[in-house]
Amino acid sequence: IQKKDDSLNTDYYIKAYQWLGRFVFLNGNYDEAANIFEEGLKLARKSNDLIGEASILYNLALMNNISGNLKYEVELLHQSLSVYREANYKLGIAEVLQELGQVYYFKGSYDTAEKCLNESLEIYKEYNDRYGILRSYGKMGLILRGKGEFLQAMEMFHKYLLACEEIDDRVEIVFALINIAELARSQNDYIVAEGYYLRA
């Protein structure tokens, strides 16, 4: 990045800032990562690259999640969502909405979380993004459980499990089985719970 090659387009450098920023913050260097993302953000805005701008804002939000600054994460996610909507980049919109749904779930704002995830799920279905769909099912199940809608939550967890099995994602299958088992256990259905724990 420091030795800029004018033969490469701006998009290359914006992506380079993103990948370098991710690498640095995953290694725990949050201040340095923030500086890298900010440089990429300036370049994206200067070149009117809306998708690049939204993507960097999203990465900044994730970094703030990991560092525990959840309030600023929500602010950045809404900024990212706004720019993705301006660009009409639907898969980016879906990704941010799914993250917002998870954040609002942890904050206990279940209705807002559910609204975010419903919109995200519709977009993922439109594009037949199977990973996006299955993760939306899993997160929606947690929200419904949090709202006390246990039958709907169980139905959603089974949709999650089926979607995982269709693509044979073993890690996600384990998560789905555990979610079903824990929900069954919370309803004192210990036989069912044991069966799913053993499958997991």
PLY file of the C-alpha trace (Angstrom):
ply
format ascii 1.0
element vertex 200
property float x
property float y
property float z
element edge 199
property int vertex1
property int vertex2
end_header
0.00 0.00 0.00
2.84 2.40 0.87
4.46 2.05 -2.58
1.40 2.83 -4.63
1.46 1.49 -8.19
-0.55 3.81 -10.45
-1.11 0.94 -12.89
-3.48 -0.66 -10.34
-7.02 0.69 -9.93
-8.35 2.26 -6.76
-10.51 -0.77 -6.02
-7.35 -2.84 -5.55
-6.06 -0.50 -2.84
-9.41 -0.30 -1.04
-9.52 -4.10 -0.85
-5.89 -4.14 0.30
-6.71 -1.77 3.17
-9.60 -4.03 4.16
-7.58 -7.25 4.18
-4.65 -5.65 5.98
-6.97 -4.06 8.53
-8.67 -7.42 9.21
-5.34 -9.17 9.63
-4.07 -6.54 12.05
-7.19 -6.39 14.23
-7.46 -10.20 14.38
-3.96 -10.07 15.83
-5.22 -7.74 18.53
-3.73 -4.46 17.26
-6.97 -2.46 17.30
-5.52 1.06 17.11
-3.31 0.19 14.16
-6.19 -1.60 12.44
-8.47 1.41 12.97
-5.89 3.66 11.30
-5.64 1.29 8.34
-9.42 1.11 7.95
-9.68 4.90 8.19
-7.17 5.31 5.37
-9.16 2.87 3.26
-12.37 4.69 4.14
-10.91 8.02 2.99
-9.87 6.47 -0.32
-13.26 4.81 -0.85
-15.09 8.09 -0.20
-12.70 10.08 -2.38
-13.28 7.68 -5.29
-17.04 7.44 -4.58
-16.78 3.67 -4.10
-19.97 3.08 -2.12
-19.55 -0.68 -1.78
-15.94 -0.27 -0.64
-17.01 2.39 1.87
-19.83 0.25 3.27
-17.57 -2.79 3.51
-14.90 -0.91 5.47
-17.54 0.51 7.82
-18.77 -3.05 8.36
-15.25 -4.25 9.18
-14.80 -1.35 11.60
-18.05 -2.41 13.26
-16.85 -6.00 13.66
-13.60 -4.77 15.16
-15.53 -2.73 17.72
-17.59 -5.82 18.54
-14.45 -7.81 19.32
-12.97 -4.95 21.35
-16.23 -4.66 23.34
-17.41 -1.26 22.07
-20.94 -2.42 21.18
-22.49 1.05 21.11
-20.08 2.25 18.42
-20.51 -1.06 16.58
-24.26 -0.42 16.18
-23.57 3.11 14.93
-21.08 1.83 12.35
-23.40 -0.96 11.24
-26.18 1.54 10.58
-23.75 3.70 8.61
-22.69 0.67 6.57
-26.32 -0.33 5.99
-27.21 3.16 4.79
-24.36 3.19 2.25
-25.16 -0.34 1.02
-28.78 0.76 0.52
-27.59 3.79 -1.43
-25.54 1.46 -3.63
-28.48 -1.01 -3.81
-26.07 -3.86 -3.02
-28.49 -6.38 -1.57
-26.07 -9.04 -0.35
-24.20 -6.36 1.58
-27.50 -5.17 3.03
-28.31 -8.75 4.10
-24.92 -9.24 5.73
-25.19 -6.06 7.81
-28.80 -6.79 8.79
-27.81 -10.26 9.98
-25.08 -8.78 12.17
-27.45 -6.10 13.46
-29.97 -8.82 14.29
-27.37 -10.61 16.38
-26.31 -7.43 18.16
-29.90 -6.49 19.02
-30.49 -10.06 20.21
-27.63 -9.75 22.71
-29.01 -6.37 23.80
-32.40 -7.99 24.46
-34.14 -5.96 21.73
-35.82 -9.04 20.28
-38.44 -7.34 18.08
-35.83 -5.17 16.38
-33.53 -8.17 16.00
-36.34 -10.20 14.43
-37.15 -7.41 11.98
-33.51 -7.20 10.87
-33.20 -10.95 10.41
-36.49 -11.26 8.50
-35.32 -8.72 5.93
-31.91 -10.37 5.75
-33.47 -13.80 5.24
-35.67 -12.58 2.39
-32.64 -11.24 0.55
-30.65 -14.42 1.07
-33.60 -16.46 -0.24
-33.81 -14.18 -3.29
-30.16 -14.95 -4.10
-30.32 -18.58 -2.93
-27.42 -17.90 -0.58
-27.58 -21.10 1.42
-25.10 -20.07 4.10
-26.91 -16.79 4.58
-30.21 -18.64 4.85
-29.06 -21.25 7.37
-27.39 -18.68 9.61
-30.51 -16.55 9.52
-32.54 -19.58 10.64
-30.15 -20.23 13.51
-30.14 -16.64 14.74
-33.92 -16.37 14.33
-34.34 -19.47 16.49
-32.35 -17.82 19.28
-34.47 -14.68 19.06
-37.74 -16.63 19.18
-36.42 -18.54 22.18
-35.55 -15.25 23.85
-39.10 -14.01 23.22
-40.50 -17.14 24.86
-41.99 -18.43 21.60
-40.63 -21.93 22.14
-42.62 -23.86 19.52
-41.67 -21.38 16.80
-38.06 -21.44 18.01
-37.95 -25.24 17.78
-39.39 -25.10 14.27
-36.76 -22.56 13.27
-33.93 -24.65 14.77
-35.14 -27.66 12.75
-35.10 -25.52 9.59
-31.56 -24.53 10.56
-30.56 -28.18 11.00
-32.09 -29.22 7.67
-30.36 -26.38 5.83
-27.03 -27.39 7.43
-27.51 -31.04 6.47
-28.32 -30.10 2.87
-24.82 -28.67 2.42
-23.20 -31.12 4.87
-21.64 -28.40 7.02
-20.57 -30.45 10.04
-19.75 -27.46 12.26
-23.11 -25.78 11.68
-24.87 -29.15 12.12
-23.36 -29.45 15.61
-24.52 -25.93 16.50
-28.03 -26.74 15.27
-28.20 -29.99 17.24
-27.02 -28.29 20.43
-29.58 -25.49 20.02
-32.37 -28.06 19.66
-31.09 -30.06 22.64
-30.82 -27.01 24.88
-34.28 -25.78 23.95
-35.74 -29.25 24.64
-33.91 -29.38 27.98
-35.27 -25.96 28.94
-38.76 -27.37 28.38
-37.98 -30.40 30.60
-38.02 -32.74 27.60
-34.90 -34.55 28.75
-35.23 -37.62 26.52
-35.36 -35.52 23.35
-32.56 -33.32 24.64
-30.33 -36.31 25.34
-30.89 -37.66 21.85
-29.78 -34.43 20.19
-26.83 -33.96 22.55
-25.66 -37.47 21.60
-26.04 -36.69 17.90
-23.98 -33.53 18.38
0 1
1 2
2 3
3 4
4 5
5 6
6 7
7 8
8 9
9 10
10 11
11 12
12 13
13 14
14 15
15 16
16 17
17 18
18 19
19 20
20 21
21 22
22 23
23 24
24 25
25 26
26 27
27 28
28 29
29 30
30 31
31 32
32 33
33 34
34 35
35 36
36 37
37 38
38 39
39 40
40 41
41 42
42 43
43 44
44 45
45 46
46 47
47 48
48 49
49 50
50 51
51 52
52 53
53 54
54 55
55 56
56 57
57 58
58 59
59 60
60 61
61 62
62 63
63 64
64 65
65 66
66 67
67 68
68 69
69 70
70 71
71 72
72 73
73 74
74 75
75 76
76 77
77 78
78 79
79 80
80 81
81 82
82 83
83 84
84 85
85 86
86 87
87 88
88 89
89 90
90 91
91 92
92 93
93 94
94 95
95 96
96 97
97 98
98 99
99 100
100 101
101 102
102 103
103 104
104 105
105 106
106 107
107 108
108 109
109 110
110 111
111 112
112 113
113 114
114 115
115 116
116 117
117 118
118 119
119 120
120 121
121 122
122 123
123 124
124 125
125 126
126 127
127 128
128 129
129 130
130 131
131 132
132 133
133 134
134 135
135 136
136 137
137 138
138 139
139 140
140 141
141 142
142 143
143 144
144 145
145 146
146 147
147 148
148 149
149 150
150 151
151 152
152 153
153 154
154 155
155 156
156 157
157 158
158 159
159 160
160 161
161 162
162 163
163 164
164 165
165 166
166 167
167 168
168 169
169 170
170 171
171 172
172 173
173 174
174 175
175 176
176 177
177 178
178 179
179 180
180 181
181 182
182 183
183 184
184 185
185 186
186 187
187 188
188 189
189 190
190 191
191 192
192 193
193 194
194 195
195 196
196 197
197 198
198 199
